[in-house]
Amino acid sequence: MKNELWRLSANELAALIRRREVSSREAMQGCLDRHDAVNPRLNAVVDIRPDEALTEADAADQALARGDALGALHGVPITIKVNVDQRGFATTNGIVANKGLIATQDSPVVANLRRAGAVPLGRSNTPAFSMRWFTDNDLHGRTLNPHDAGLTPGGSSGGASSAVAAGIGPIAHGNDQGGSIRYPAYACGVYGLRPSVQRVPAFNPSATAERPPAFQITSVQGPLARSVADLRLAFEAMAARDPRDPTWAPAPFAGPTPTAPIRVGLCRRVPGFQADPAVVAALDQAARWLEAAGYRVEEVELPLFREAHELWFDLTLNDTRLMMGETILRDGDAAIQHAYREMLAYAKELDLHGYLRASASRMKIRRAWSALFQSHPLLLMPVSWRAPFAIVEDQRDSDTIRAIFEAQSPLLATAMLGTPGLSVPLPGKQPMGVQLMAEPFREDLCFAAAEAIERQAGPVLPVDPA
């Protein structure tokens, strides 16, 4: 069995290591062997140092032998995305100009994972500037989807989703500002959690400037995994306090249980947006499974949905244009420059007064959704209105790219709210899934509903690249 430890979940590996039935070194070697077998095809992990990974695994074994207190992820191999600081590694963010930007400290999310005992295996790929739902760049190359090389693995955490789907570690770190965890999880058929804003501390010590305001209210760090239990385990490890992020909130991991049966608001369609039949079918299947588990599922209308979607573009792209635009046009590869220009064309260019009015309107949108959560503590909605895109679809004409932006509105509109979103895979011939949402800091409701679906859908197993 030991040569196939990469097939096991993080919970299973952690339990075996704690009982000394398997060593951390053996767990790491198993995942490194799997990396060597499949990563040349996928290019999911783009910066790996096997000797260092094994040395850290040995240190975990020594801590166990000394009787040290052990974290929940002790000895478990994980991957870290190349856009956060991990000491000794370049924080490239997929940019050629950043290949020498070596981090001297761990970012809070990496530090928290280490404190929980996780052992970094390698660094996962992202598009340049982490600004596309497609993962390729001039520095690290293109990442493929292990289910179908003709489909995007998602982005920006496309390396993370491809790696965890193929068994290169049971847990992958990612981050999500406009779907960058949830969409890769959807595209590669795994679980992905966008935590509540302020839940997981974030900061890159190597950064030379603070993030723009729209990034601060939408961007989060979170995990991808092949099971809900592993997702929960990684999330709780990531969410520990770090004083370098003063916005971190000390919220409990579980809130009051809503009155049974828990009412789930189902969104199958929104006027003005076109849903693929496969997307609607997945929602209907998930709804049936939730009802079988005792939930009451009712169709609802999502308030101010178009306004929330457009607000994401207007705030994010105006911040990007003013604070990062010159850098993208100077250091970005051709793919991100093309996508960025299309994003600018889709968003409204705002003057100061327009920006302030747009920022203020976010409260109206949040208030409307907060009212919806009082009647329906959970929402069941698409991850995207479309099945996963072709691998370079965002490099085509403007009409095609605008259609992509519209399809991704369930990711973008919800990113404006500060709420958690959980991408849940459903079985089928191609990757497909649904999104669960709850009000801020109620990840526990999302986890419980995802587990109810998981019991019916069956386990997500590592896949061999197609």
Helices and strands as residue ranges (DSSP letters): G 2-7, H 10-18, H 24-42, E 45-47, H 50-66, E 77-81, G 96-98, H 108-115, E 119-124, G 128-130, E 136-137, E 141-142, H 158-166, E 171-176, H 182-188, E 191-194, H 213-218, E 220-225, H 228-238, E 263-266, H 277-292, E 296-299, H 305-323, H 325-331, H 334-346, H 352-375, E 378-381, G 393-395, H 398-407, H 409-415, E 421-426, E 432-438, H 443-457
